[in-house]
């Protein structure tokens, strides 16, 4: 079995594991921060503060835990309502809910057969958004990176994204993302894994050193 085949096999425990690893790193960091830090604006999510991002994340995970998927869920309007519903909460209450969601959502995602796996990746990316604003190491990297990359590879294939061959400075074997039978030749990325994540998540990467040939950066965005 090749490394590509391994990435194609769904590990139902992977999304929950990714959430728990990030929970253990992010929640203590947040509990040590001042209220002023929660009010900082984010770069990756224009118009949202750190607190807004965290409220969105906690709300999304609790929707998973409680199986609340009404029409329009996770739309911009739905996300804004979720944040507004928590406007009177303390920052500590938001972090408490986030911790609960990151703990309890994994088994639900595992049982969903893959339909909710992208939520775990999105939560991990948002944790990177917060880390970056707070000046903390590990934005779009850290202990969860190997699982995040496995999930990224599988999701880009399942969703038929453009093919991409990624030679990563900090990963031993190259990754092959996107639809393997697409008629266009694979694009080529050379750089570090965190920058690849940034591009695939539609995050700013102007200051990063990388090479991308055969595609525009915007074409790699899986959340666009």
C-alpha positions as protocol buffer text, in pm:
chain_id: "A"
residue {
  index: 1
  type: UNK
  ca { x: 0 y: 0 z: 0 }
}
residue {
  index: 2
  type: UNK
  ca { x: 143 y: 336 z: -99 }
}
residue {
  index: 3
  type: UNK
  ca { x: 134 y: 654 z: 109 }
}
residue {
  index: 4
  type: UNK
  ca { x: -132 y: 786 z: -128 }
}
residue {
  index: 5
  type: UNK
  ca { x: -350 y: 485 z: -54 }
}
residue {
  index: 6
  type: UNK
  ca { x: -312 y: 540 z: 320 }
}
residue {
  index: 7
  type: UNK
  ca { x: -439 y: 895 z: 283 }
}
residue {
  index: 8
  type: UNK
  ca { x: -741 y: 766 z: 91 }
}
residue {
  index: 9
  type: UNK
  ca { x: -853 y: 532 z: 371 }
}
residue {
  index: 10
  type: UNK
  ca { x: -1083 y: 707 z: 617 }
}
residue {
  index: 11
  type: UNK
  ca { x: -979 y: 682 z: 979 }
}
residue {
  index: 12
  type: UNK
  ca { x: -1304 y: 760 z: 1165 }
}
residue {
  index: 13
  type: UNK
  ca { x: -1111 y: 853 z: 1479 }
}
residue {
  index: 14
  type: UNK
  ca { x: -885 y: 1105 z: 1305 }
}
residue {
  index: 15
  type: UNK
  ca { x: -1115 y: 1413 z: 1320 }
}
residue {
  index: 16
  type: UNK
  ca { x: -1182 y: 1366 z: 1691 }
}
residue {
  index: 17
  type: UNK
  ca { x: -814 y: 1307 z: 1758 }
}
residue {
  index: 18
  type: UNK
  ca { x: -728 y: 1629 z: 1575 }
}
residue {
  index: 19
  type: UNK
  ca { x: -979 y: 1822 z: 1787 }
}
residue {
  index: 20
  type: UNK
  ca { x: -852 y: 1676 z: 2116 }
}
residue {
  index: 21
  type: UNK
  ca { x: -488 y: 1747 z: 2032 }
}
residue {
  index: 22
  type: UNK
  ca { x: -575 y: 2106 z: 1950 }
}
residue {
  index: 23
  type: UNK
  ca { x: -797 y: 2138 z: 2258 }
}
residue {
  index: 24
  type: UNK
  ca { x: -509 y: 2040 z: 2484 }
}
residue {
  index: 25
  type: UNK
  ca { x: -287 y: 2307 z: 2330 }
}
residue {
  index: 26
  type: UNK
  ca { x: -534 y: 2590 z: 2268 }
}
residue {
  index: 27
  type: UNK
  ca { x: -760 y: 2594 z: 2574 }
}
residue {
  index: 28
  type: UNK
  ca { x: -483 y: 2649 z: 2833 }
}
residue {
  index: 29
  type: UNK
  ca { x: -341 y: 2923 z: 2611 }
}
residue {
  index: 30
  type: UNK
  ca { x: -679 y: 3098 z: 2598 }
}
residue {
  index: 31
  type: UNK
  ca { x: -738 y: 3070 z: 2971 }
}
residue {
  index: 32
  type: UNK
  ca { x: -410 y: 3254 z: 3032 }
}
residue {
  index: 33
  type: UNK
  ca { x: -505 y: 3547 z: 2805 }
}
residue {
  index: 34
  type: UNK
  ca { x: -660 y: 3879 z: 2906 }
}
residue {
  index: 35
  type: UNK
  ca { x: -1001 y: 3999 z: 2793 }
}
residue {
  index: 36
  type: UNK
  ca { x: -825 y: 4252 z: 2571 }
}
residue {
  index: 37
  type: UNK
  ca { x: -671 y: 3969 z: 2368 }
}
residue {
  index: 38
  type: UNK
  ca { x: -1017 y: 3829 z: 2291 }
}
residue {
  index: 39
  type: UNK
  ca { x: -1112 y: 4164 z: 2136 }
}
residue {
  index: 40
  type: UNK
  ca { x: -822 y: 4165 z: 1888 }
}
residue {
  index: 41
  type: UNK
  ca { x: -926 y: 4163 z: 1521 }
}
residue {
  index: 42
  type: UNK
  ca { x: -837 y: 3861 z: 1312 }
}
residue {
  index: 43
  type: UNK
  ca { x: -663 y: 3876 z: 976 }
}
residue {
  index: 44
  type: UNK
  ca { x: -801 y: 3553 z: 833 }
}
residue {
  index: 45
  type: UNK
  ca { x: -1164 y: 3634 z: 921 }
}
residue {
  index: 46
  type: UNK
  ca { x: -1218 y: 4005 z: 843 }
}
residue {
  index: 47
  type: UNK
  ca { x: -1476 y: 4164 z: 1070 }
}
residue {
  index: 48
  type: UNK
  ca { x: -1438 y: 3899 z: 1337 }
}
residue {
  index: 49
  type: UNK
  ca { x: -1246 y: 3933 z: 1661 }
}
residue {
  index: 50
  type: UNK
  ca { x: -1065 y: 3647 z: 1833 }
}
residue {
  index: 51
  type: UNK
  ca { x: -1372 y: 3603 z: 2050 }
}
residue {
  index: 52
  type: UNK
  ca { x: -1599 y: 3591 z: 1744 }
}
residue {
  index: 53
  type: UNK
  ca { x: -1389 y: 3315 z: 1589 }
}
residue {
  index: 54
  type: UNK
  ca { x: -1395 y: 3116 z: 1912 }
}
residue {
  index: 55
  type: UNK
  ca { x: -1771 y: 3166 z: 1953 }
}
residue {
  index: 56
  type: UNK
  ca { x: -1825 y: 3047 z: 1596 }
}
residue {
  index: 57
  type: UNK
  ca { x: -1607 y: 2741 z: 1662 }
}
residue {
  index: 58
  type: UNK
  ca { x: -1776 y: 2649 z: 1987 }
}
residue {
  index: 59
  type: UNK
  ca { x: -2122 y: 2696 z: 1836 }
}
residue {
  index: 60
  type: UNK
  ca { x: -2039 y: 2481 z: 1533 }
}
residue {
  index: 61
  type: UNK
  ca { x: -1908 y: 2199 z: 1750 }
}
residue {
  index: 62
  type: UNK
  ca { x: -2209 y: 2209 z: 1979 }
}
residue {
  index: 63
  type: UNK
  ca { x: -2436 y: 2188 z: 1675 }
}
residue {
  index: 64
  type: UNK
  ca { x: -2250 y: 1868 z: 1588 }
}
residue {
  index: 65
  type: UNK
  ca { x: -2275 y: 1733 z: 1942 }
}
residue {
  index: 66
  type: UNK
  ca { x: -2647 y: 1813 z: 1963 }
}
residue {
  index: 67
  type: UNK
  ca { x: -2727 y: 1714 z: 1601 }
}
residue {
  index: 68
  type: UNK
  ca { x: -2869 y: 2059 z: 1519 }
}
residue {
  index: 69
  type: UNK
  ca { x: -2843 y: 2101 z: 1144 }
}
residue {
  index: 70
  type: UNK
  ca { x: -3137 y: 2314 z: 1037 }
}
residue {
  index: 71
  type: UNK
  ca { x: -3163 y: 2459 z: 687 }
}
residue {
  index: 72
  type: UNK
  ca { x: -2892 y: 2716 z: 622 }
}
residue {
  index: 73
  type: UNK
  ca { x: -2667 y: 2594 z: 901 }
}
residue {
  index: 74
  type: UNK
  ca { x: -2305 y: 2714 z: 874 }
}
residue {
  index: 75
  type: UNK
  ca { x: -2401 y: 2986 z: 627 }
}
residue {
  index: 76
  type: UNK
  ca { x: -2261 y: 3334 z: 698 }
}
residue {
  index: 77
  type: UNK
  ca { x: -2600 y: 3437 z: 835 }
}
residue {
  index: 78
  type: UNK
  ca { x: -2621 y: 3132 z: 1060 }
}
residue {
  index: 79
  type: UNK
  ca { x: -2266 y: 3187 z: 1185 }
}
residue {
  index: 80
  type: UNK
  ca { x: -2343 y: 3550 z: 1268 }
}
residue {
  index: 81
  type: UNK
  ca { x: -2653 y: 3443 z: 1463 }
}
residue {
  index: 82
  type: UNK
  ca { x: -2450 y: 3189 z: 1659 }
}
residue {
  index: 83
  type: UNK
  ca { x: -2199 y: 3457 z: 1754 }
}
residue {
  index: 84
  type: UNK
  ca { x: -2474 y: 3705 z: 1845 }
}
residue {
  index: 85
  type: UNK
  ca { x: -2641 y: 3447 z: 2071 }
}
residue {
  index: 86
  type: UNK
  ca { x: -2323 y: 3443 z: 2278 }
}
residue {
  index: 87
  type: UNK
  ca { x: -2279 y: 3819 z: 2297 }
}
residue {
  index: 88
  type: UNK
  ca { x: -2366 y: 3832 z: 2668 }
}
residue {
  index: 89
  type: UNK
  ca { x: -2138 y: 3546 z: 2761 }
}
residue {
  index: 90
  type: UNK
  ca { x: -1807 y: 3600 z: 2936 }
}
residue {
  index: 91
  type: UNK
  ca { x: -1495 y: 3501 z: 2747 }
}
residue {
  index: 92
  type: UNK
  ca { x: -1449 y: 3218 z: 2996 }
}
residue {
  index: 93
  type: UNK
  ca { x: -1793 y: 3081 z: 2908 }
}
residue {
  index: 94
  type: UNK
  ca { x: -1703 y: 3080 z: 2538 }
}
residue {
  index: 95
  type: UNK
  ca { x: -1382 y: 2890 z: 2612 }
}
residue {
  index: 96
  type: UNK
  ca { x: -1572 y: 2644 z: 2833 }
}
residue {
  index: 97
  type: UNK
  ca { x: -1814 y: 2568 z: 2551 }
}
residue {
  index: 98
  type: UNK
  ca { x: -1527 y: 2536 z: 2305 }
}
residue {
  index: 99
  type: UNK
  ca { x: -1352 y: 2288 z: 2532 }
}
residue {
  index: 100
  type: UNK
  ca { x: -1669 y: 2083 z: 2565 }
}
residue {
  index: 101
  type: UNK
  ca { x: -1727 y: 2084 z: 2190 }
}
residue {
  index: 102
  type: UNK
  ca { x: -1371 y: 1979 z: 2109 }
}
residue {
  index: 103
  type: UNK
  ca { x: -1407 y: 1696 z: 2360 }
}
residue {
  index: 104
  type: UNK
  ca { x: -1750 y: 1564 z: 2262 }
}
residue {
  index: 105
  type: UNK
  ca { x: -1775 y: 1621 z: 1886 }
}
residue {
  index: 106
  type: UNK
  ca { x: -1524 y: 1353 z: 1783 }
}
residue {
  index: 107
  type: UNK
  ca { x: -1747 y: 1045 z: 1835 }
}
residue {
  index: 108
  type: UNK
  ca { x: -2035 y: 1213 z: 1652 }
}
residue {
  index: 109
  type: UNK
  ca { x: -1810 y: 1300 z: 1358 }
}
residue {
  index: 110
  type: UNK
  ca { x: -1673 y: 944 z: 1355 }
}
residue {
  index: 111
  type: UNK
  ca { x: -2022 y: 798 z: 1325 }
}
residue {
  index: 112
  type: UNK
  ca { x: -2123 y: 1036 z: 1043 }
}
residue {
  index: 113
  type: UNK
  ca { x: -1929 y: 839 z: 782 }
}
residue {
  index: 114
  type: UNK
  ca { x: -1719 y: 1131 z: 663 }
}
residue {
  index: 115
  type: UNK
  ca { x: -1991 y: 1390 z: 611 }
}
residue {
  index: 116
  type: UNK
  ca { x: -1871 y: 1601 z: 905 }
}
residue {
  index: 117
  type: UNK
  ca { x: -1494 y: 1545 z: 878 }
}
residue {
  index: 118
  type: UNK
  ca { x: -1441 y: 1886 z: 719 }
}
residue {
  index: 119
  type: UNK
  ca { x: -1572 y: 2055 z: 1034 }
}
residue {
  index: 120
  type: UNK
  ca { x: -1280 y: 1918 z: 1235 }
}
residue {
  index: 121
  type: UNK
  ca { x: -1032 y: 2052 z: 980 }
}
residue {
  index: 122
  type: UNK
  ca { x: -1207 y: 2390 z: 979 }
}
residue {
  index: 123
  type: UNK
  ca { x: -1189 y: 2408 z: 1358 }
}
residue {
  index: 124
  type: UNK
  ca { x: -818 y: 2327 z: 1351 }
}
residue {
  index: 125
  type: UNK
  ca { x: -759 y: 2598 z: 1091 }
}
residue {
  index: 126
  type: UNK
  ca { x: -952 y: 2851 z: 1300 }
}
residue {
  index: 127
  type: UNK
  ca { x: -730 y: 2762 z: 1595 }
}
residue {
  index: 128
  type: UNK
  ca { x: -441 y: 2861 z: 1371 }
}
residue {
  index: 129
  type: UNK
  ca { x: -616 y: 3190 z: 1295 }
}
residue {
  index: 130
  type: UNK
  ca { x: -633 y: 3261 z: 1668 }
}
residue {
  index: 131
  type: UNK
  ca { x: -276 y: 3153 z: 1737 }
}
residue {
  index: 132
  type: UNK
  ca { x: -149 y: 3384 z: 1467 }
}
residue {
  index: 133
  type: UNK
  ca { x: -332 y: 3689 z: 1605 }
}
residue {
  index: 134
  type: UNK
  ca { x: -206 y: 3616 z: 1956 }
}
residue {
  index: 135
  type: UNK
  ca { x: 151 y: 3574 z: 1836 }
}
residue {
  index: 136
  type: UNK
  ca { x: 167 y: 3214 z: 1954 }
}
residue {
  index: 137
  type: UNK
  ca { x: 375 y: 2946 z: 1780 }
}
residue {
  index: 138
  type: UNK
  ca { x: 211 y: 2660 z: 1597 }
}
residue {
  index: 139
  type: UNK
  ca { x: -31 y: 2850 z: 1373 }
}
residue {
  index: 140
  type: UNK
  ca { x: -145 y: 2602 z: 1105 }
}
residue {
  index: 141
  type: UNK
  ca { x: 112 y: 2354 z: 1239 }
}
residue {
  index: 142
  type: UNK
  ca { x: 185 y: 2203 z: 1580 }
}
residue {
  index: 143
  type: UNK
  ca { x: 113 y: 1854 z: 1706 }
}
residue {
  index: 144
  type: UNK
  ca { x: -204 y: 1814 z: 1498 }
}
residue {
  index: 145
  type: UNK
  ca { x: -35 y: 1883 z: 1164 }
}
residue {
  index: 146
  type: UNK
  ca { x: 15 y: 1520 z: 1052 }
}
residue {
  index: 147
  type: UNK
  ca { x: -354 y: 1438 z: 1106 }
}
residue {
  index: 148
  type: UNK
  ca { x: -459 y: 1767 z: 950 }
}
residue {
  index: 149
  type: UNK
  ca { x: -257 y: 1689 z: 637 }
}
residue {
  index: 150
  type: UNK
  ca { x: -409 y: 1341 z: 610 }
}
residue {
  index: 151
  type: UNK
  ca { x: -754 y: 1493 z: 636 }
}
residue {
  index: 152
  type: UNK
  ca { x: -669 y: 1765 z: 386 }
}
residue {
  index: 153
  type: UNK
  ca { x: -549 y: 1512 z: 130 }
}
residue {
  index: 154
  type: UNK
  ca { x: -859 y: 1297 z: 160 }
}
residue {
  index: 155
  type: UNK
  ca { x: -1105 y: 1587 z: 155 }
}
residue {
  index: 156
  type: UNK
  ca { x: -949 y: 1745 z: -153 }
}
residue {
  index: 157
  type: UNK
  ca { x: -976 y: 1414 z: -335 }
}
residue {
  index: 158
  type: UNK
  ca { x: -1332 y: 1343 z: -229 }
}
residue {
  index: 159
  type: UNK
  ca { x: -1442 y: 1695 z: -325 }
}
residue {
  index: 160
  type: UNK
  ca { x: -1271 y: 1686 z: -665 }
}
residue {
  index: 161
  type: UNK
  ca { x: -1035 y: 1979 z: -611 }
}
residue {
  index: 162
  type: UNK
  ca { x: -758 y: 2053 z: -858 }
}
residue {
  index: 163
  type: UNK
  ca { x: -471 y: 1802 z: -849 }
}
residue {
  index: 164
  type: UNK
  ca { x: -164 y: 1921 z: -663 }
}
residue {
  index: 165
  type: UNK
  ca { x: 173 y: 1760 z: -599 }
}
residue {
  index: 166
  type: UNK
  ca { x: 322 y: 1908 z: -281 }
}
residue {
  index: 167
  type: UNK
  ca { x: 688 y: 1870 z: -191 }
}
residue {
  index: 168
  type: UNK
  ca { x: 703 y: 1982 z: 170 }
}
residue {
  index: 169
  type: UNK
  ca { x: 1022 y: 2099 z: 338 }
}
residue {
  index: 170
  type: UNK
  ca { x: 918 y: 1949 z: 672 }
}
residue {
  index: 171
  type: UNK
  ca { x: 744 y: 1626 z: 564 }
}
residue {
  index: 172
  type: UNK
  ca { x: 938 y: 1325 z: 439 }
}
residue {
  index: 173
  type: UNK
  ca { x: 710 y: 1214 z: 156 }
}
residue {
  index: 174
  type: UNK
  ca { x: 535 y: 1433 z: -102 }
}
residue {
  index: 175
  type: UNK
  ca { x: 160 y: 1473 z: -83 }
}
residue {
  index: 176
  type: UNK
  ca { x: -78 y: 1433 z: -374 }
}
residue {
  index: 177
  type: UNK
  ca { x: -392 y: 1636 z: -323 }
}
residue {
  index: 178
  type: UNK
  ca { x: -705 y: 1682 z: -532 }
}
residue {
  index: 179
  type: UNK
  ca { x: -879 y: 1473 z: -794 }
}
residue {
  index: 180
  type: UNK
  ca { x: -624 y: 1217 z: -921 }
}
residue {
  index: 181
  type: UNK
  ca { x: -809 y: 1159 z: -1250 }
}
residue {
  index: 182
  type: UNK
  ca { x: -860 y: 1527 z: -1334 }
}
residue {
  index: 183
  type: UNK
  ca { x: -783 y: 1611 z: -1700 }
}
residue {
  index: 184
  type: UNK
  ca { x: -544 y: 1894 z: -1607 }
}
residue {
  index: 185
  type: UNK
  ca { x: -188 y: 1811 z: -1504 }
}
residue {
  index: 186
  type: UNK
  ca { x: -113 y: 1843 z: -1133 }
}
residue {
  index: 187
  type: UNK
  ca { x: 2 y: 2178 z: -1005 }
}
residue {
  index: 188
  type: UNK
  ca { x: 327 y: 2180 z: -808 }
}
residue {
  index: 189
  type: UNK
  ca { x: 387 y: 2327 z: -462 }
}
residue {
  index: 190
  type: UNK
  ca { x: 725 y: 2356 z: -290 }
}
residue {
  index: 191
  type: UNK
  ca { x: 737 y: 2499 z: 62 }
}
residue {
  index: 192
  type: UNK
  ca { x: 653 y: 2414 z: 420 }
}
residue {
  index: 193
  type: UNK
  ca { x: 340 y: 2237 z: 541 }
}
residue {
  index: 194
  type: UNK
  ca { x: 196 y: 2536 z: 728 }
}
residue {
  index: 195
  type: UNK
  ca { x: 206 y: 2744 z: 410 }
}
residue {
  index: 196
  type: UNK
  ca { x: 30 y: 2468 z: 217 }
}
residue {
  index: 197
  type: UNK
  ca { x: -242 y: 2468 z: 483 }
}
residue {
  index: 198
  type: UNK
  ca { x: -272 y: 2847 z: 457 }
}
residue {
  index: 199
  type: UNK
  ca { x: -324 y: 2829 z: 82 }
}
residue {
  index: 200
  type: UNK
  ca { x: -569 y: 2540 z: 98 }
}
residue {
  index: 201
  type: UNK
  ca { x: -767 y: 2722 z: 369 }
}
residue {
  index: 202
  type: UNK
  ca { x: -768 y: 3054 z: 184 }
}
residue {
  index: 203
  type: UNK
  ca { x: -549 y: 3223 z: 446 }
}
residue {
  index: 204
  type: UNK
  ca { x: -296 y: 3499 z: 369 }
}
residue {
  index: 205
  type: UNK
  ca { x: 46 y: 3364 z: 272 }
}
residue {
  index: 206
  type: UNK
  ca { x: 210 y: 3666 z: 112 }
}
residue {
  index: 207
  type: UNK
  ca { x: 498 y: 3670 z: 359 }
}
residue {
  index: 208
  type: UNK
  ca { x: 574 y: 3299 z: 322 }
}
residue {
  index: 209
  type: UNK
  ca { x: 845 y: 3156 z: 100 }
}
residue {
  index: 210
  type: UNK
  ca { x: 706 y: 2899 z: -143 }
}
residue {
  index: 211
  type: UNK
  ca { x: 677 y: 2806 z: -509 }
}
residue {
  index: 212
  type: UNK
  ca { x: 348 y: 2729 z: -683 }
}
residue {
  index: 213
  type: UNK
  ca { x: 333 y: 2636 z: -1048 }
}
residue {
  index: 214
  type: UNK
  ca { x: 40 y: 2529 z: -1263 }
}
residue {
  index: 215
  type: UNK
  ca { x: -233 y: 2693 z: -1056 }
}
residue {
  index: 216
  type: UNK
  ca { x: -332 y: 3019 z: -892 }
}
residue {
  index: 217
  type: UNK
  ca { x: -324 y: 3028 z: -512 }
}
residue {
  index: 218
  type: UNK
  ca { x: -698 y: 3100 z: -500 }
}
residue {
  index: 219
  type: UNK
  ca { x: -768 y: 2770 z: -678 }
}
residue {
  index: 220
  type: UNK
  ca { x: -635 y: 2575 z: -381 }
}
residue {
  index: 221
  type: UNK
  ca { x: -890 y: 2715 z: -136 }
}
residue {
  index: 222
  type: UNK
  ca { x: -1115 y: 2432 z: -16 }
}
residue {
  index: 223
  type: UNK
  ca { x: -1338 y: 2665 z: 187 }
}
residue {
  index: 224
  type: UNK
  ca { x: -1407 y: 2916 z: -88 }
}
